[in-house]
C-alpha cells in the first residue's frame, strides 16, 4: 500500500464511512469487516450513485465514501463530481478493478482523494480509510507508480536510425572495449573527433555514458 500523507489532528475520532458498490458479495464483505472496527461507523452501503445521493439528502453524511467506477446508472467518476459539488467535505476513495491511466486521472481530476484496486486486502483497506481521514491520499502501489511515472516520464530512448556510419563505427568500437585512443587510431581521426562523435551518439540515443550505449547495443536497440 502506498500513501501520500499530510496528517490532520483527527486521531481518536469515529470515522463515518459509506460505500457505493453494485457487487453484493464485495459490498457485504467490506461492510461486515469495516463495521466491526472500533474506530469506524459504517452508515450506508448502496449499489448506485443515485441511492447514495438520496442518503446524503437525508443528512447521512459520511467522512469517506468508497466508490466503484462501473455502476448501474451514473458512473462512479460522474458521481464524484456530483457529490463533491454539494458535499465538498466528503473524501472519496475509488475502489475498482480499473487500473488504466485514463480512469485513474479522470477520477483524481473529478475529486477523488485515493484510488485502490479491489484486490486490496481488507486490513489494508481499513488502513487506507484511516490514512485518508488523517489527510493522506491512499493508492494501491500499482496506481501510485502510474501517477509518479505520469509526473516523471522516462526519457525517450532515441532513434538509432539517426546515427551516421561513422557514429555506428564508434558504437561498435565502444562495444568492443576500445579506448578513445584506440578508436582514434582505428578510424585514423583525432581523439577530439572521437569525442565529438561520442557526444553526438549520447545526444541522439538519450544516454549519458558508455555503459548505457553498450547496454542498448546488447539489447538489440542499436
Secondary structure, DSSP 4 states (H G I P E B T S, - for coil): -EEE----S-TTPPEEEEEE-S-HHHHHHHHHHHHTSTTEEEEEEESSHHHHHHHHHTT---SEEEE-SS-SSS-HHHHHHHHHHH-TT-EEEEEES---HHHHHHHHHHT-SEEEETTS-HHHHHHHHHHHHTT-EEE-HHHHHHHHHHHSPPPP---GGG--HHHHHHHHHHHTT--HHHHHHHHTS-HHHHHHHHHHHHHHHT--SHHHHHHHHHTT--
